[in-house]
Amino acid sequence: MPGRLGGLPVSSGVRGRIARTRPGVPRRVAQQQGREAVEAYEHLKKLVAEAQDDIDKAEGGNKAAGTRARQAMQQIKEAAQEVRKQILELRDAGKPS
C-alpha cells in the first residue's frame, strides 16, 4: 500500500524501513545529528580542560589569569548551550510533526 513520507509518495517497504530507525527521520539524518551532538560535547570537554590552568592561576591571585578564566567560562557556557541544543534536536527528530 503506497504512503507518503515528507510529502513524497513511497512504497510501504521503504516507509517501514525508515520508521524502524526513527519515526519520520531517515537513518542518515539521525546519525548526523548524533555525531553533531557528540562533537559539540567533545568541544565542551576540551574547553573545560583548557580552562583548568588559568583557573588554578586565578585562585593563586593572578589577575590576568582571572580574566582569561572568565572568558573561558563564557565560552564554556556557550558550548554547553550548543550541546543542549543538539541533544534537544536529536530528541525532537523522532517526534511526529
Beta strands, then each sheet from edge to edge (+ up, - down):
strand 1: 3-5
strand 2: 8-10
sheet 1: 1+ 2-
end
